[in-house]
Amino acid sequence: MSLERAVKHALKNPIEAKGRSSISRFGAILTDGFSTYYGWNTYRTHPLQARFAAQTGTPEKIHIHAELSVCIQAAKASLKYGKKSDLSGFKLYVARVLANGKPAMAKPCESCMAALLEFGVSSVEYTE
């Protein structure tokens, strides 16, 4: 798994196809070497995104971010198998792609960092 794969995933983000090309496309991959989850930023909202945004003083950022999208998927999967939603063994790769197709800074925002800490994800790599 690598940032290159995360960039390729971000390029597939359908957000641009929906006529919203003014924002960057983000893609995130969360893996522990056994299970892998993929996520994108979307215009949908989620209560967890709003909660972490409010905690960090950025309540205007309620659209779901790629980082939280993959954490939610992984947590749901672990709960399905009766496990605690601890993602401490996982590594997160985050990529941002500009309209011209070039990678750009994808450092997780404060609300996503708060979510990652709560889920137990401590290893994060992102495009710069």
C-alpha positions in Angstrom: 0.0 0.0 0.0 1.3 3.5 -0.8 0.5 7.1 -1.4 0.6 6.3 -5.1 -2.4 4.0 -4.7 -4.2 6.7 -2.7 -3.6 9.2 -5.5 -5.1 6.8 -8.1 -8.1 6.3 -5.8 -8.6 10.0 -5.4 -8.6 10.4 -9.2 -11.6 8.1 -9.3 -13.6 10.3 -6.9 -17.0 10.9 -8.6 -17.4 14.3 -7.0 -16.2 16.0 -10.2 -18.6 14.0 -12.3 -21.5 15.5 -10.3 -20.7 19.0 -11.6 -18.8 20.0 -8.5 -15.3 20.4 -10.0 -14.5 23.5 -7.9 -13.2 21.4 -5.0 -10.2 19.0 -4.8 -10.8 15.3 -4.9 -9.7 13.5 -1.8 -9.2 9.8 -1.5 -8.3 7.8 1.6 -7.2 4.2 2.1 -7.1 2.5 5.5 -5.4 -0.8 5.8 -4.0 -3.2 8.4 -2.5 -5.5 5.8 -5.4 -7.8 6.0 -8.5 -5.6 5.6 -8.5 -2.5 3.3 -11.1 0.3 3.2 -11.5 3.1 0.6 -13.2 6.4 1.0 -13.7 9.8 -0.7 -14.7 13.2 0.3 -18.4 13.8 -0.5 -21.1 16.5 -0.2 -23.1 14.2 2.1 -23.0 14.9 5.8 -22.6 12.6 8.7 -23.2 13.2 12.4 -19.7 12.1 13.4 -18.1 14.7 11.0 -20.3 17.4 12.6 -19.4 16.2 16.1 -15.6 16.3 15.5 -15.9 19.6 13.7 -17.8 21.1 16.6 -15.2 19.8 19.1 -12.4 21.5 17.2 -14.3 24.8 16.6 -14.9 24.3 12.9 -18.7 23.6 12.7 -18.9 24.8 9.2 -17.1 21.7 7.9 -19.8 19.1 8.1 -19.3 17.4 4.7 -17.9 14.0 5.2 -14.1 13.9 4.7 -12.3 10.9 3.1 -10.5 10.2 6.4 -13.7 9.8 8.4 -15.4 7.9 5.6 -12.9 5.0 5.8 -12.8 5.0 9.6 -16.6 4.7 9.7 -16.5 1.8 7.2 -13.8 0.0 9.2 -15.5 0.5 12.5 -18.8 -0.8 11.1 -17.0 -3.9 9.8 -15.3 -4.6 13.1 -18.6 -4.2 15.0 -20.2 -6.6 12.6 -17.8 -9.3 13.7 -18.3 -8.5 17.4 -15.0 -6.6 17.8 -14.4 -3.2 19.3 -13.9 -0.4 16.8 -10.3 0.1 17.6 -8.3 0.8 14.5 -4.9 1.1 16.2 -3.3 -1.5 13.9 -4.3 0.4 10.7 -2.4 2.8 8.5 -4.1 5.6 6.7 -3.1 7.0 3.3 -4.7 10.3 2.2 -4.3 11.9 -1.2 -5.6 15.2 -2.7 -5.8 15.7 -6.4 -6.2 19.1 -8.0 -8.4 19.8 -11.1 -5.2 19.4 -13.2 -4.6 15.9 -11.9 -1.6 16.8 -9.8 -1.3 15.7 -6.1 -1.5 18.4 -3.5 -1.3 18.8 0.3 -3.8 16.4 2.0 -2.9 16.8 5.6 -5.9 15.9 7.7 -7.8 18.8 9.2 -8.2 19.3 13.0 -11.6 17.6 13.1 -10.3 14.6 11.1 -7.2 14.3 13.4 -9.6 14.3 16.4 -11.5 11.5 14.8 -8.4 9.5 13.9 -7.2 9.8 17.5 -10.5 8.6 18.9 -10.6 5.6 16.5 -7.0 4.8 17.4 -5.4 5.4 14.0 -1.9 6.7 14.7 -0.1 6.1 11.4 -1.0 8.6 8.7 0.7 9.4 5.4 -0.6 12.1 3.1 0.4 13.8 -0.2 2.3 17.1 0.2 
